[in-house]
Amino acid sequence: MPVESPKFRDVRVRKRAAIRKTLTIGAATLVATLTLGLVSGSIPILSGVSPPPSSQAAVRLADFGDASPSPQARHVADWVADSRDNAHADFIIVDKRAARVYVFDADARLRGTSPVLLGAAFGDDSVPGIGTRPIVEVRPEERTTPAGRFVAERGRNLKGEDVVWVDYDAAVSMHRVRATKPAERRLERLATPPIDDNRISYGCINVPVAFYEAYVSPTVATHRAIVYVLPEVKPVQQVFGSYDVIAPRQLASLKLK
């Protein structure tokens, strides 16, 4: 969880200001009033609470291919597909409970999935101001990966490595796994089936190098993408304002019979 230098931060501040002026949610089916909000200290973005789906509307579901996602990941992916909350952008879902990432195209078709390493501490919020503190001052209980909806940004850390900023203000990024400390066994943690040992980072999302190169980096190479980090404590509907795509329509259909 590296902290940017003031020079880079000034550039980011100007960039975030530009994003605030230009970024809009253009999804035609979002009829709720749009509100300007902050998600766990992330870049401010325009977001809306989607209305309950109409029983007469065509159902749009995410295509997971052969993958077997958790019910929570499927819920959010289907909601994104149906509500167009991604505003025609590619999107990424990070399932903290399953320690797994899913990369989708703009039409909610799965491109790839992989295990990930996450913040060592459980929780859905970042400590206020943590992004400006030296990493050595971050206590174990503060090493959380924040949940929420974020606009991904390409960038570089202090070592010059390219990363994908998820929550820039909290210094949380998605990047290639680093095996610089053998005692941490990060590569081994990614390779083993149990997910309990995938909690090791200061809050950043570590992905295998090959997966980063093949799926994560290209997703944000030329255009913006939305990252949905699923909660592990809060209800998912509370974090995203999401709805169940299938159940309400099934119930309405039964009532009409």
C-alpha positions in Angstrom: 0.0 0.0 0.0 2.5 2.6 -1.2 2.1 6.3 -0.5 2.5 8.7 -3.5 5.0 11.5 -3.5 3.5 15.1 -3.3 4.4 15.6 -7.0 2.3 12.7 -8.1 -0.4 13.5 -5.7 -0.8 17.0 -7.2 -1.3 15.5 -10.6 -3.8 13.1 -9.1 -5.8 15.9 -7.5 -6.1 17.7 -10.8 -7.1 14.5 -12.5 -9.7 13.7 -9.9 -11.1 17.3 -10.3 -11.4 16.6 -14.1 -13.1 13.3 -13.4 -15.7 15.0 -11.2 -16.6 17.3 -14.0 -16.8 14.8 -16.8 -17.7 11.4 -15.4 -21.4 10.6 -15.6 -23.5 7.5 -15.3 -25.3 7.3 -18.7 -27.2 4.1 -18.2 -30.7 4.5 -19.7 -32.4 2.4 -17.1 -31.2 4.4 -14.1 -34.3 6.5 -13.4 -33.5 7.3 -9.8 -32.2 10.7 -8.9 -28.4 10.8 -9.2 -26.4 11.8 -6.2 -22.8 12.8 -5.7 -21.3 10.5 -3.1 -18.0 9.3 -1.7 -17.3 5.6 -1.4 -14.9 4.8 1.4 -12.9 7.9 0.7 -12.5 7.1 -3.0 -12.7 9.4 -6.0 -16.1 11.1 -5.9 -18.3 9.6 -8.7 -21.9 10.0 -9.7 -23.9 7.1 -8.6 -27.6 6.2 -8.4 -29.8 3.8 -6.5 -31.4 1.6 -9.1 -35.2 1.1 -9.0 -36.7 -2.3 -8.4 -36.9 -4.2 -11.7 -40.2 -4.3 -13.6 -41.7 -7.7 -14.0 -42.3 -6.8 -17.7 -38.6 -5.9 -18.4 -36.3 -8.2 -20.1 -33.9 -9.9 -17.7 -30.2 -9.2 -18.2 -27.7 -11.5 -16.4 -24.0 -11.7 -16.2 -22.2 -14.4 -18.1 -19.8 -16.3 -15.8 -19.0 -19.0 -18.4 -17.7 -22.0 -16.6 -16.8 -20.1 -13.4 -18.7 -20.9 -10.1 -19.0 -17.6 -8.3 -20.3 -17.1 -4.8 -24.0 -16.0 -4.4 -22.8 -12.5 -3.5 -20.6 -12.2 -6.6 -23.3 -13.4 -8.8 -25.8 -11.0 -7.2 -23.6 -8.0 -7.9 -22.7 -9.1 -11.4 -26.3 -9.7 -12.4 -27.3 -6.4 -10.9 -24.6 -4.6 -12.8 -25.7 -6.3 -16.0 -29.4 -5.6 -15.5 -29.1 -2.0 -14.2 -26.2 -1.0 -16.4 -24.6 0.5 -13.3 -21.2 0.1 -15.1 -22.3 2.8 -17.6 -21.1 0.7 -20.6 -17.6 0.4 -19.1 -15.7 -2.8 -18.4 -15.8 -3.8 -14.8 -14.0 -5.9 -12.1 -15.5 -7.6 -9.1 -13.3 -8.4 -6.1 -15.0 -11.0 -3.9 -13.2 -10.6 -0.5 -14.9 -13.5 1.1 -13.8 -15.9 -1.6 -10.5 -14.1 -2.2 -11.1 -14.0 -5.9 -11.3 -11.4 -8.7 -13.5 -11.5 -11.8 -12.9 -9.3 -14.9 -15.8 -8.6 -17.2 -16.3 -6.7 -20.4 -18.9 -3.9 -20.7 -21.6 -6.4 -21.6 -21.0 -8.4 -18.4 -19.3 -11.3 -20.1 -16.5 -12.8 -17.9 -13.0 -12.5 -19.4 -11.1 -14.1 -16.6 -11.0 -15.0 -12.9 -8.2 -15.6 -10.4 -7.4 -15.9 -6.7 -6.1 -12.7 -5.1 -4.4 -11.6 -1.9 -6.1 -9.0 0.2 -5.7 -6.8 3.3 -4.8 -8.8 6.4 -7.5 -7.2 8.5 -11.2 -7.9 8.1 -13.4 -5.0 7.5 -15.1 -2.9 4.8 -13.7 0.6 5.6 -10.3 2.3 5.4 -9.1 4.3 8.4 -9.5 8.0 7.6 -6.2 9.5 6.4 -4.4 6.2 6.1 -3.3 7.0 2.5 -1.0 9.7 3.8 0.7 7.7 6.5 4.0 5.8 6.0 3.4 2.1 5.5 5.4 1.3 8.6 2.9 3.2 10.7 -0.1 1.2 9.6 -1.2 -1.1 12.4 -2.3 -4.7 11.8 -6.0 -4.0 12.5 -5.9 -1.1 9.9 -4.8 -3.2 7.0 -8.2 -3.5 5.4 -9.3 -3.7 1.7 -12.2 -1.2 1.5 -15.5 -2.3 0.0 -17.4 -0.1 -2.5 -17.7 1.0 -6.1 -14.6 2.7 -7.5 -13.5 4.2 -10.7 -10.2 2.5 -11.6 -7.2 4.6 -12.6 -3.9 3.7 -14.2 -0.9 4.9 -12.2 2.5 4.2 -10.8 3.7 3.7 -7.2 6.8 5.2 -5.7 8.9 2.4 -7.2 7.8 3.2 -10.7 5.7 0.1 -11.1 2.4 0.4 -13.0 -0.6 -0.3 -10.8 -4.4 0.1 -11.0 -5.6 2.6 -8.4 -8.8 1.4 -6.8 -9.0 3.8 -3.9 -6.3 6.4 -4.5 -7.0 8.4 -1.3 -6.6 5.3 0.8 -3.5 4.2 -1.2 -5.2 1.0 -2.2 -4.3 -0.4 -5.6 -4.5 -3.6 -7.6 -1.1 -4.8 -8.7 1.1 -7.8 -9.5 2.0 -9.9 -6.5 5.5 -9.2 -5.2 7.6 -12.0 -3.7 10.2 -9.6 -2.2 9.8 -11.1 1.3 10.1 -14.9 1.2 8.8 -15.3 4.7 5.4 -14.0 3.6 5.0 -16.8 1.0 2.8 -14.7 -1.2 3.1 -16.9 -4.3 2.4 -20.0 -2.2 -0.7 -18.3 -0.6 -2.1 -17.6 -4.1 -1.5 -21.2 -5.2 -3.1 -23.0 -2.2 -6.9 -23.8 -2.2 -7.7 -22.5 1.3 -8.6 -18.8 1.3 -7.7 -18.0 5.0 -4.1 -17.5 4.1 -4.9 -15.0 1.3 -5.1 -12.2 3.9 -1.6 -10.8 4.0 -1.4 -7.4 2.4 -1.6 -3.9 3.8 -4.9 -3.4 1.9 -3.8 -3.7 -1.7 -5.2 -6.4 -4.0 -2.4 -8.6 -5.2 -3.0 -10.7 -8.4 -0.8 -13.2 -10.2 1.6 -11.6 -12.6 0.3 -13.5 -15.6 -3.3 -12.6 -14.8 -2.4 -8.9 -14.3 -0.7 -8.8 -17.7 -3.5 -10.7 -19.5 -6.6 -9.2 -17.9 -6.3 -6.4 -15.4 -3.8 -4.1 -17.2 -5.6 -4.3 -20.6 -9.0 -3.5 -19.0 -7.8 -0.1 -17.9 -5.2 0.5 -20.7 -7.2 2.8 -22.9 -10.4 3.6 -21.0 -11.9 3.7 -17.5 -13.3 0.7 -15.7 -15.4 0.2 -12.6 -14.2 -1.9 -9.7 -16.8 -3.4 -7.3 -15.1 -4.6 -4.1 -17.6 -6.8 -2.3 -18.1 -6.3 1.5 -17.4 -9.0 4.1 -19.2 -7.4 7.0 -21.9 -5.0 5.6 -24.9 -6.2 3.6 -24.1 -6.0 -0.1 -27.3 -4.1 -0.9 -26.3 -1.5 1.6 -22.9 -0.9 -0.1 -24.2 -0.8 -3.7 -27.9 -0.2 -3.5 -28.3 -3.3 -5.6 -31.3 -5.5 -6.1 -32.0 -9.1 -6.8 -32.5 -9.5 -10.6 -34.4 -12.7 -10.7 -36.5 -13.1 -7.5 -38.8 -10.1 -7.9 -39.7 -11.0 -11.5 -40.4 -14.6 -10.6 -42.7 -13.4 -7.8 -44.5 -11.0 -10.1 -44.9 -13.6 -12.7 -46.5 -16.0 -10.2 -48.9 -13.3 -9.0 -50.1 -12.7 -12.6 -51.0 -16.4 -13.1 
